[in-house]
Amino acid sequence: MDFLYWFASYLFVLKYVVYVLSVLLLFFGLDDLFIDLVYWGRKCYRRLVVYRKHPKLHYSKLKEKPEQPLAIMVPAWQEQDVVGPMAELAASTLDYENYHIFVGTYPNDEKTQADVDAVCARFPNVHKIVCARPGPTSKADCLNNIIASIFTFEAQAKFQFKGFILHDAEDVLSPMEMSLFNYLVERKDLIQLPVFPFERKWYEFTSGSYLDEFAEIHGKDVPVREALVGQVPSAGVGTCFSRRAIELLIEQGDGIAFDVQSLTEDYDIGFRLKQHGMSEVFVHFPVLTDSHKQKVKKGSLKSPSYSSVVCVREYFPNTFTTAVRQKSRWIIGIVFQGMKSHAWTKDWKLNYFLWRDRRGGITNFIGFMALLVLFQLGCVWAYQLLSDSAYNFLSIYGDEPWLAAVLWANAVLLGNRMLQRFVFVSRYYGWVQGVLSLPRMVWGNIVNFFANLRAVRQILEIGDVKRVAWDKTSHDFPSLGEQRVNHRPLGEILVELGAIDREQLQSALTQGQRKVKLGRYLMREGLISGEQLGQALAVQADVSYQDCPPLASVEQNELGITKAVARRYGIVGLYKEDGVLTIASEQYLSPVAIGAISRKIGTKVKYVIAQPGQVTLALLMHFSGRAEYQHSALQKRAVWANWSRFVNAHYSELEAISEVAMLSPSVVNQVMIGQESSEDGVGEYLLERGVIGADILQQARQHMQQALAEVLGIDKEESLV
């Protein structure tokens, strides 16, 4: 009897716990229902009224706007083997060229630095930044170092970025992302794209819970927030800030844009910009192509339009421990640091969404408590159902009509929650994931509870919410299905090929009085031939070498290559086979350049390395219009004994200027993007932009003239340049 007494007393206490939980769950359920009603009401209105008057913008319109320079900022602490694949995938998929990636590394993270160095050698638009302090600092501190380096690069290249984009090293970018930012950045100061995690195996509920939460939050909650208050919380990835926004943040922060003590600096910035009247937007922009329509299987419940939106994809943690660590960081930053940094405002609508941000500190505990109570009551109910002589313990819950009404209301609201979750997950991932999202609601609740518990424990241990350290989470990246290439020094390759020995290499490297590249210096000194240099450059670029006699080159317009494209990239078309155009270059072409050439020509391309001067001379023959470079004039010269030396002595004005001015490949790459649409020559364009002075241009042209004069045996002032 003692047991029954104590057990009945326990159930009696539990009854009042049920009272409190039921009321709280009803309150939070009605809160969520309000967001649901606003979303679906707004969706119906836009479909029935707005889109009949104003058709949706087609994605093809994005490309009509000229490309503006955009900077992608990537904080990287212990991200070895992730940054490289990200840059490669971006280069091969982004339908955009005028962008740069700035990777922030730390002086005590040598592995990540080495990985970034290898990437920078292949991609002139990727830059390594080394933070001033050893890591890990905060993500905000890393971003501040990156921004400072971006401004330095702008000063060197004499231009300004229009947009500053936040990304993590593990992000997979949509092909149209840069074009969308480019289209909006002059009108909006904060542009946020949706984040849709990659799917893992069906039974990996931890990573699946991220999938469910982002599908509903970025599918419904954030669009409603933007519609009602015009304020958008940055997700930390897929966020583009206008130059106006960055300059305002720096001004307001006394030279520092991001709050270094914040664990969720992205969330913080959304409010700071809103307070100063900046315009923010959350963009659901579909790119519904025929190929995507064909990929969507009938009966999957996947929406072709919704599943084709421009978004950020990435893998989220798939273990309980890593998920708790990451989510506890979010809880500390948004709930606890947010309450300390952002006071309640005079705008009740904004306060409402501040409340929704902060209620997680309560709902995570309430949800878990509700699960425990439900489990206990379920056990009692099962006992009563299976035992013939069981006491009717649950009868103590049946004498309150209002409780029954509240429980029925909560059941309806729970059913609505499950329906909403199923709909939003199915729209992007299909019905299989939609069904799995329902049991994952329970597991996600458990993960969030322990994340909340960890967050509270960290704050209590440290005593100051602002002093909690950046607890970074490790990441995965999709396999590219190919072997990455390491950039090897040219001198090492020449020695390996037997073109020179190590003594000759060392001697050449110490000849600092000549401002020419190593390969050209060795060729001018007669230590290697043009063919040997071309073969070494091909090995370095990991492409084929091909002898490309200038006089044998075909008319470029027949291959679809215009003067602007040929001059911009220093290429000449050779032949087209099986729908692929083979082009020749004297220098390494990055994957970004290859992608841009392919888009501008309208066909797939691959390139080979030619001997020095072969492409330059071919371009002069096809596009210069100068009599001395006409085909007939060059044919007469081709019978000379020094013809090959004459060809090898030619090199572009851009290469000569780069040597004299010691311009970095990244600066040259950026400057040439703007020069493509200019009628000025390379030298005049760089001079006008202030990248070089008149003395540099004169020296570069003298070097070019001298190179030809040495071959022709005449005075340099009389040479063919």
C-alpha positions in Angstrom: 0.0 0.0 0.0 2.9 2.4 0.7 4.0 2.0 -2.9 0.5 2.8 -4.2 0.3 5.8 -1.9 3.6 7.2 -3.1 2.8 6.4 -6.7 -0.6 8.1 -6.5 1.1 11.1 -4.9 3.7 11.1 -7.7 0.9 11.1 -10.4 -0.9 13.8 -8.5 2.2 16.1 -8.7 2.6 15.1 -12.3 -1.0 16.2 -12.9 0.0 19.8 -12.1 3.1 19.5 -14.2 0.8 18.4 -17.0 -1.4 21.5 -16.4 1.6 23.9 -16.8 3.0 22.0 -19.8 -0.3 21.9 -21.5 -0.9 25.6 -21.2 2.6 26.5 -22.3 2.4 24.1 -25.3 -0.9 25.7 -26.2 0.6 29.1 -26.1 3.6 28.1 -28.2 1.4 26.1 -30.6 -0.8 29.2 -31.2 2.4 31.2 -31.8 3.4 28.8 -34.5 -0.1 28.7 -35.9 0.0 32.5 -36.4 3.1 32.2 -38.6 1.5 29.4 -40.6 -1.6 31.4 -41.2 0.4 34.5 -42.3 2.5 32.4 -44.6 -0.3 30.6 -46.4 -2.5 33.7 -46.5 0.3 35.7 -48.1 1.1 32.9 -50.5 -2.5 32.7 -51.7 -2.7 36.5 -52.1 0.5 36.7 -54.1 -0.6 33.9 -56.4 -4.1 35.2 -56.9 -3.3 38.9 -57.1 0.4 39.9 -57.2 1.7 37.5 -59.8 -1.2 38.1 -62.1 -0.2 41.8 -62.3 3.6 41.3 -62.0 5.0 38.0 -63.5 7.9 36.4 -61.7 11.3 37.4 -62.9 12.9 34.8 -65.1 16.4 33.7 -64.3 17.6 34.6 -67.7 17.2 38.3 -66.8 19.9 38.0 -64.2 22.6 37.7 -66.9 21.5 40.9 -68.6 23.1 42.9 -65.8 26.9 43.4 -66.3 29.0 41.5 -63.8 30.2 43.6 -60.8 33.1 42.5 -58.6 32.0 40.4 -55.6 34.1 39.2 -52.7 33.5 35.8 -51.0 34.7 35.7 -47.4 35.6 32.3 -46.0 36.8 31.9 -42.4 39.0 28.8 -42.1 40.2 27.2 -38.9 41.4 23.6 -39.4 39.7 23.4 -42.8 42.4 21.4 -44.7 41.1 19.4 -47.6 37.9 21.4 -47.7 38.9 24.9 -49.1 40.4 23.4 -52.2 37.3 21.4 -53.3 35.1 24.4 -52.5 37.1 26.6 -54.9 37.2 24.0 -57.6 33.5 23.3 -57.4 32.7 27.0 -57.4 35.0 27.6 -60.5 33.4 24.7 -62.4 29.7 25.5 -61.5 29.4 29.3 -61.0 27.9 31.1 -64.0 30.0 34.1 -63.1 33.6 35.3 -63.4 34.0 38.6 -61.6 34.4 37.2 -58.1 37.3 36.6 -55.6 37.5 34.2 -52.7 39.3 35.5 -49.6 40.2 32.7 -47.1 41.1 33.7 -43.6 43.6 31.3 -42.0 45.6 31.3 -38.8 49.4 31.4 -38.2 49.2 28.2 -36.1 47.2 26.3 -38.6 49.9 25.2 -41.1 47.8 22.4 -42.7 45.0 24.8 -43.8 47.6 27.3 -45.0 49.3 24.8 -47.1 46.0 23.7 -48.6 45.0 27.3 -49.4 48.5 27.9 -50.9 47.9 25.1 -53.3 44.5 26.5 -54.3 45.9 30.0 -54.8 48.5 28.6 -57.2 45.7 27.3 -59.4 43.1 30.0 -58.9 44.2 33.7 -59.3 40.9 34.7 -57.7 41.6 32.9 -54.4 43.6 34.8 -51.8 45.1 33.5 -48.5 44.7 35.8 -45.5 46.7 35.1 -42.3 45.0 36.5 -39.2 47.0 38.6 -36.8 46.3 36.4 -33.8 46.7 32.6 -33.4 43.5 30.6 -33.7 41.0 29.8 -32.9 39.7 33.3 -32.3 36.0 34.1 -33.0 34.6 33.8 -36.5 34.0 37.5 -36.4 37.6 38.2 -35.7 38.6 36.2 -38.7 36.1 38.0 -40.9 37.5 41.4 -39.7 41.0 40.3 -40.8 39.6 39.3 -44.2 37.8 42.6 -44.7 41.1 44.5 -44.0 42.9 42.4 -46.6 40.1 42.9 -49.1 40.5 46.7 -48.8 44.3 46.3 -49.3 43.7 44.2 -52.5 41.2 46.9 -53.8 43.9 49.5 -53.4 46.4 47.4 -55.4 44.0 46.6 -58.2 42.3 50.1 -58.3 38.7 49.0 -58.0 36.0 48.3 -55.4 33.9 45.3 -54.6 30.2 45.9 -54.8 29.2 43.0 -52.5 30.7 41.0 -49.6 29.5 37.4 -49.3 29.6 35.2 -46.3 30.4 31.5 -46.8 31.9 28.6 -44.9 34.6 26.4 -46.4 32.2 23.4 -46.8 29.5 25.3 -48.7 28.4 24.3 -52.1 27.3 27.3 -54.1 24.4 27.4 -56.6 25.5 28.2 -60.2 23.4 31.3 -60.3 24.2 32.6 -56.8 26.7 35.3 -57.9 24.4 36.5 -60.7 21.5 36.8 -58.2 23.6 38.8 -55.8 24.9 41.0 -58.6 21.3 41.7 -59.7 20.2 42.8 -56.2 23.2 44.2 -54.5 22.7 47.8 -55.6 19.2 47.9 -54.2 19.5 45.7 -51.1 22.0 45.9 -48.3 21.6 42.4 -46.9 20.6 39.5 -49.2 20.0 36.1 -47.6 19.7 32.9 -49.6 18.0 29.7 -48.2 20.2 26.9 -46.8 19.2 23.4 -47.6 21.4 20.7 -46.1 22.5 17.7 -48.1 20.7 14.4 -47.4 22.6 11.6 -45.7 21.5 8.0 -45.1 17.9 7.7 -44.1 18.7 6.4 -40.6 21.0 9.3 -39.7 18.4 11.3 -37.8 20.9 13.8 -36.4 21.8 15.3 -39.7 18.3 14.8 -40.9 17.0 17.0 -38.1 19.0 19.9 -39.6 17.4 19.2 -42.9 13.9 19.4 -41.4 14.5 22.6 -39.4 16.1 24.5 -42.3 13.4 23.4 -44.7 10.7 24.9 -42.5 12.6 27.9 -41.1 13.9 29.1 -44.5 10.8 27.9 -46.3 8.3 29.7 -44.1 9.5 31.5 -40.9 12.1 33.8 -42.4 9.9 34.8 -45.4 7.1 35.8 -42.9 9.6 37.7 -40.8 10.8 39.7 -43.8 7.2 40.4 -45.0 6.1 41.7 -41.6 9.1 43.6 -40.3 11.6 43.9 -43.2 14.3 42.3 -41.0 16.2 39.2 -42.1 18.6 37.3 -39.8 21.7 36.2 -41.7 22.4 32.5 -41.7 26.2 33.1 -41.7 26.4 31.5 -45.2 24.8 32.6 -48.4 24.6 36.2 -47.1 25.6 39.2 -49.3 26.3 42.6 -47.8 26.4 45.7 -50.0 29.4 48.0 -49.8 27.2 50.5 -48.1 26.4 48.0 -45.3 30.0 47.0 -44.8 31.2 50.6 -44.6 28.4 51.5 -42.2 29.3 48.5 -39.9 33.0 49.6 -40.0 32.0 53.2 -39.2 29.7 52.2 -36.3 32.2 49.7 -35.0 35.1 52.2 -34.9 36.9 50.4 -37.7 35.7 46.9 -36.9 32.7 45.4 -38.8 31.9 42.3 -36.8 31.5 41.9 -33.1 34.5 39.7 -32.1 32.8 38.6 -28.9 29.7 37.3 -30.7 29.3 33.6 -31.5 26.6 34.5 -34.1 28.0 37.6 -35.7 25.7 37.1 -38.7 22.6 37.2 -36.6 23.9 40.4 -34.8 24.5 42.2 -38.1 21.0 41.8 -39.3 19.7 43.8 -36.4 22.4 46.4 -36.6 21.7 47.1 -40.3 17.9 47.3 -39.7 18.4 49.9 -36.9 20.1 52.1 -39.5 17.4 51.8 -42.1 19.3 49.4 -44.4 17.2 47.3 -46.8 17.2 43.5 -46.2 15.7 40.7 -48.2 15.3 36.9 -48.1 15.3 35.5 -51.6 13.5 32.4 -52.8 14.5 32.5 -56.5 13.8 29.4 -58.6 15.9 28.5 -61.6 13.5 26.1 -63.2 15.2 24.6 -66.2 14.1 21.7 -68.4 16.8 19.5 -67.0 15.6 20.1 -63.4 12.0 19.3 -64.4 13.2 16.0 -65.8 15.0 15.1 -62.6 12.0 15.6 -60.4 10.2 12.2 -60.3 6.5 12.1 -60.5 4.7 11.2 -57.3 7.7 12.3 -55.1 5.8 15.4 -53.9 8.9 17.4 -54.6 8.1 20.8 -56.0 10.0 21.5 -59.3 10.0 25.2 -58.6 10.7 25.1 -54.9 13.5 22.5 -55.2 15.3 24.6 -57.9 15.8 27.7 -55.8 19.2 29.4 -55.6 20.4 28.2 -52.3 23.4 27.0 -50.2 24.0 23.3 -49.8 26.3 21.7 -47.2 26.6 18.7 -45.0 25.7 19.3 -41.3 26.9 17.2 -38.3 25.7 13.7 -38.3 26.7 12.7 -34.7 24.9 13.6 -31.5 28.0 15.2 -29.9 28.9 17.4 -32.8 25.3 18.6 -33.3 25.0 19.4 -29.6 28.2 21.4 -29.8 27.1 23.4 -32.9 23.6 24.1 -31.7 24.8 25.1 -28.2 26.9 27.8 -29.9 23.8 29.0 -31.8 21.8 29.1 -28.6 24.4 31.1 -26.8 24.8 33.6 -29.6 21.1 34.0 -30.5 19.3 33.5 -27.2 21.7 34.6 -24.5 24.1 37.0 -26.2 21.2 38.3 -28.2 19.3 39.3 -25.1 22.4 41.1 -23.8 23.2 42.9 -27.1 19.8 43.7 -28.5 17.2 45.3 -26.2 13.5 45.3 -26.8 12.5 48.0 -29.3 9.5 50.3 -29.8 8.3 48.2 -32.7 6.0 45.4 -31.4 6.4 43.4 -34.6 10.2 43.4 -34.3 9.8 42.5 -30.6 7.6 39.6 -31.6 10.3 38.1 -33.7 12.9 38.8 -31.1 10.7 36.8 -28.8 10.5 34.0 -31.3 14.3 33.9 -31.5 14.7 33.8 -27.8 11.9 31.4 -26.9 14.2 28.5 -27.9 15.8 28.8 -24.5 12.4 27.9 -23.0 10.8 25.6 -25.7 13.8 23.3 -25.9 13.3 22.5 -22.2 9.5 22.4 -22.4 9.5 20.1 -25.4 11.9 17.6 -23.7 9.8 17.7 -20.5 6.7 17.0 -22.5 8.3 14.0 -24.0 9.3 12.7 -20.6 5.8 13.2 -19.2 4.2 11.7 -22.3 6.5 8.6 -21.9 5.6 8.2 -18.3 1.9 8.5 -18.9 2.1 6.2 -21.8 3.7 3.5 -19.6 0.9 3.9 -17.0 -1.7 3.6 -19.8 0.0 0.5 -21.2 0.0 -1.0 -17.7 -3.7 -0.4 -17.2 -4.5 -1.7 -20.7 -2.5 -5.0 -20.3 -3.3 -5.8 -16.6 -6.8 -7.1 -15.7 -6.5 -6.0 -12.0 -4.8 -2.6 -12.5 -5.8 0.5 -10.7 -7.2 3.2 -12.9 -4.4 5.7 -12.1 -5.2 7.9 -15.1 -8.7 8.7 -13.7 -7.2 11.6 -11.8 -6.6 13.4 -15.2 -10.2 13.0 -16.3 -12.0 15.2 -13.9 -10.9 18.5 -15.5 -13.0 19.5 -18.6 -10.8 22.5 -19.4 -7.7 20.2 -19.4 -9.4 17.9 -21.8 -10.1 20.8 -24.1 -6.5 22.1 -23.9 -5.2 18.6 -24.6 -7.4 18.3 -27.6 -6.3 21.7 -28.8 -2.7 20.7 -28.4 -3.3 17.5 -30.3 -4.8 19.5 -33.2 -1.8 21.9 -33.1 0.6 19.0 -33.0 -1.1 17.6 -36.0 -0.7 20.9 -37.8 3.0 21.1 -36.8 3.5 17.6 -38.3 1.6 18.6 -41.4 3.7 21.8 -41.9 6.9 19.9 -41.3 5.9 17.2 -43.8 4.9 19.8 -46.5 8.0 21.9 -46.3 10.4 19.0 -46.2 8.6 17.2 -49.0 8.6 20.3 -51.2 12.4 20.2 -51.4 13.4 16.7 -50.6 10.4 14.5 -51.6 7.9 12.5 -49.6 10.3 10.0 -48.3 12.2 12.6 -46.3 8.9 14.2 -45.5 7.7 11.0 -43.7 11.1 10.6 -42.0 10.8 14.2 -40.7 8.0 13.2 -38.4 9.9 10.8 -36.1 12.9 13.1 -36.5 10.9 15.8 -34.7 11.3 13.8 -31.5 15.0 13.2 -32.0 15.6 16.9 -32.9 13.8 17.9 -29.7 16.3 15.7 -27.7 19.3 17.2 -29.5 18.1 20.7 -28.8 17.5 20.0 -25.2 21.0 18.8 -24.5 22.4 21.7 -26.6 20.4 24.1 -24.4 21.7 22.3 -21.3 25.3 22.6 -22.6 24.9 26.3 -23.4 23.6 27.1 -19.9 26.4 25.1 -18.4 29.1 26.9 -20.4 27.7 30.3 -19.4 27.5 29.4 -15.7 31.1 28.0 -15.8 32.6 31.1 -17.5 30.3 33.7 -15.8 30.0 36.0 -18.8 28.0 35.1 -21.9 30.3 37.3 -24.0 33.4 35.3 -23.1 32.3 31.9 -24.4 34.9 30.7 -27.0 34.3 29.8 -30.6 33.6 26.1 -30.5 34.2 25.2 -34.2 32.5 22.2 -35.8 34.3 19.9 -38.3 32.8 19.6 -41.7 32.4 17.3 -44.7 32.5 18.2 -48.4 31.1 16.4 -51.4 33.6 14.4 -53.4 34.5 16.0 -56.7 35.2 12.6 -58.3 38.6 13.7 -59.5 42.2 14.0 -58.4 43.3 17.5 -57.4 46.5 18.9 -59.0 49.4 20.3 -57.1 51.1 23.3 -58.6 54.8 22.5 -59.0 57.6 25.1 -59.5 58.6 25.5 -63.1 62.3 25.2 -62.4 61.8 21.9 -60.7 60.0 20.6 -63.8 62.7 21.8 -66.2 65.3 20.0 -64.1 63.2 16.8 -64.1 62.7 17.0 -67.9 66.5 17.3 -68.3 66.3 20.8 -70.0 68.7 22.3 -67.4 70.7 21.1 -64.4 70.4 22.4 -60.8 73.4 24.7 -61.1 71.9 26.4 -64.1 68.6 26.7 -62.3 70.3 28.2 -59.2 72.2 30.6 -61.3 69.1 31.7 -63.1 67.2 32.3 -59.9 69.9 34.6 -58.6 69.8 36.8 -61.7 67.7 39.5 -59.9 68.7 42.3 -62.2 66.3 41.0 -65.0 62.6 41.6 -64.4 61.5 38.6 -66.5 60.0 35.3 -65.6 62.3 32.4 -65.1 61.2 30.5 -68.2 61.6 33.5 -70.5 65.0 34.3 -68.9 66.3 30.8 -69.5 65.0 30.9 -73.1 66.6 34.2 -73.9 69.9 33.0 -72.5 69.7 30.0 -74.8 69.6 27.5 -72.0 66.3 26.1 -73.1 64.2 26.1 -76.3 60.7 27.4 -76.7 59.5 23.9 -77.1 61.1 22.8 -73.8 59.5 25.8 -72.0 56.1 25.0 -73.5 56.4 21.3 -72.5 57.4 22.3 -68.9 54.5 24.8 -68.6 52.1 22.1 -69.8 53.4 19.7 -67.1 52.9 22.4 -64.5 49.3 23.1 -65.7 48.6 19.4 -66.1 47.4 19.7 -69.7 48.8 18.6 -73.0 51.5 20.4 -74.9 51.0 21.1 -78.6 53.1 22.8 -81.3 50.8 25.5 -82.7 52.5 27.2 -85.7 50.9 30.7 -86.0 50.6 30.5 -89.8 48.6 27.3 -89.5 45.9 28.8 -87.3 42.4 29.1 -88.8 40.2 32.2 -88.9 39.0 32.7 -85.3 35.5 33.9 -86.2 34.9 30.4 -87.8 35.4 29.0 -84.3 33.3 31.6 -82.6 36.2 33.4 -80.9 35.9 37.2 -80.9 38.7 39.6 -80.6 37.6 40.6 -77.1 37.6 37.0 -75.8 40.9 36.2 -77.6 42.7 39.3 -76.2 41.2 39.0 -72.7 42.4 35.4 -72.2 45.4 35.2 -74.6 44.0 32.3 -76.5 43.6 31.1 -80.1 41.2 28.5 -81.3 42.7 25.4 -83.0 39.9 23.0 -83.9 36.5 21.7 -82.9 35.9 18.0 -82.4 32.9 16.1 -80.9 31.4 19.4 -79.8 34.5 20.5 -77.8 36.7 23.4 -79.0 40.4 23.0 -78.4 42.1 26.3 -77.7 45.8 27.1 -77.2 47.4 29.4 -74.6 50.9 30.2 -73.6 50.0 30.3 -69.9 48.0 28.4 -67.3 44.3 29.0 -67.5 42.4 28.6 -64.3 39.1 26.7 -64.1 37.3 30.0 -63.6 38.8 31.3 -66.9 37.9 28.0 -68.7 34.3 28.3 -67.5 34.0 31.9 -68.6 35.5 31.2 -72.0 33.1 28.3 -72.5 30.1 30.4 -71.6 31.2 33.3 -73.9 31.9 31.0 -76.9 28.8 28.9 -76.2 30.6 25.5 -76.3 32.7 23.3 -74.2 36.4 24.0 -74.4 39.7 22.4 -73.4 43.1 24.0 -73.7 46.6 23.0 -74.6 49.9 24.9 -73.9 51.7 26.2 -76.9 55.3 27.5 -77.3 56.0 31.0 -76.1 55.0 33.6 -78.8 52.9 31.2 -80.9 49.6 32.4 -79.6 50.7 36.0 -79.3 51.9 36.1 -82.9 48.7 34.3 -84.1 46.6 37.0 -82.3 48.6 39.8 -83.9 48.1 38.1 -87.3 44.3 37.7 -86.9 43.3 40.9 -85.0 46.0 43.6 -85.1 45.5 44.8 -88.6 49.1 45.8 -88.9 50.8 45.2 -92.3 53.9 43.6 -90.9 51.8 40.9 -89.2 49.6 40.1 -92.2 49.7 36.4 -93.2 51.7 37.1 -96.4 54.3 39.2 -94.6 54.8 36.6 -92.0 55.1 33.8 -94.6 58.1 35.6 -96.1 59.7 35.8 -92.7 59.0 32.2 -91.9 61.7 31.0 -94.3 64.4 32.7 -92.2 66.7 30.6 -90.1 65.7 32.4 -86.9 62.0 32.0 -87.4 61.4 30.0 -84.3 63.4 32.5 -82.2 61.4 35.3 -83.8 58.2 33.6 -82.7 59.4 32.8 -79.2 60.5 36.5 -78.8 56.9 37.7 -78.9 54.9 38.0 -75.7 51.9 40.1 -74.8 52.0 43.6 -73.5 50.1 42.4 -70.4 52.9 39.9 -69.6 55.5 42.5 -70.1 53.8 45.0 -67.8 53.2 42.3 -65.2 56.9 41.5 -65.2 58.1 45.2 -64.9 55.4 46.3 -62.4 55.6 42.9 -60.6 51.8 42.7 -60.6 50.3 39.6 -58.9 48.2 37.2 -61.1 45.1 38.1 -59.0 45.5 41.8 -59.7 46.1 41.1 -63.4 43.1 38.8 -63.6 40.7 41.4 -62.0 41.9 44.3 -64.1 41.5 42.3 -67.3 37.9 41.6 -66.6 37.1 45.3 -67.0 39.5 45.7 -70.0 37.6 43.2 -72.1 34.8 45.7 -72.8 37.2 48.6 -73.4 38.4 49.8 -76.8 41.7 50.8 -75.3 44.8 48.6 -75.5 46.0 46.9 -72.4 48.7 49.4 -71.6 46.4 52.5 -72.0 43.7 50.8 -70.0 46.0 50.0 -67.0 47.4 53.5 -67.2 44.0 55.1 -67.2 42.9 53.0 -64.2 46.0 54.1 -62.3 47.2 50.5 -61.9 50.6 51.5 -63.5 52.4 54.7 -64.3 53.6 55.9 -67.7 57.2 54.9 -66.8 56.1 51.3 -66.2 54.3 51.2 -69.5 57.4 52.6 -71.3 59.7 50.1 -69.7 57.5 47.2 -70.6 57.3 48.2 -74.2 61.1 48.7 -74.3 61.5 45.1 -72.9 59.2 43.8 -75.7 61.2 45.8 -78.4 64.5 44.6 -77.0 63.4 41.0 -77.1 62.7 41.3 -80.8 65.7 43.4 -81.5 68.0 40.7 -80.0 66.6 38.2 -82.4 66.5 40.4 -85.5 70.0 41.8 -84.8 68.7 45.4 -85.3 68.3 48.4 -83.1 65.5 48.0 -80.7 63.8 51.2 -81.9 63.4 49.6 -85.4 61.9 46.3 -84.2 58.4 45.1 -85.1 56.5 46.2 -82.0 
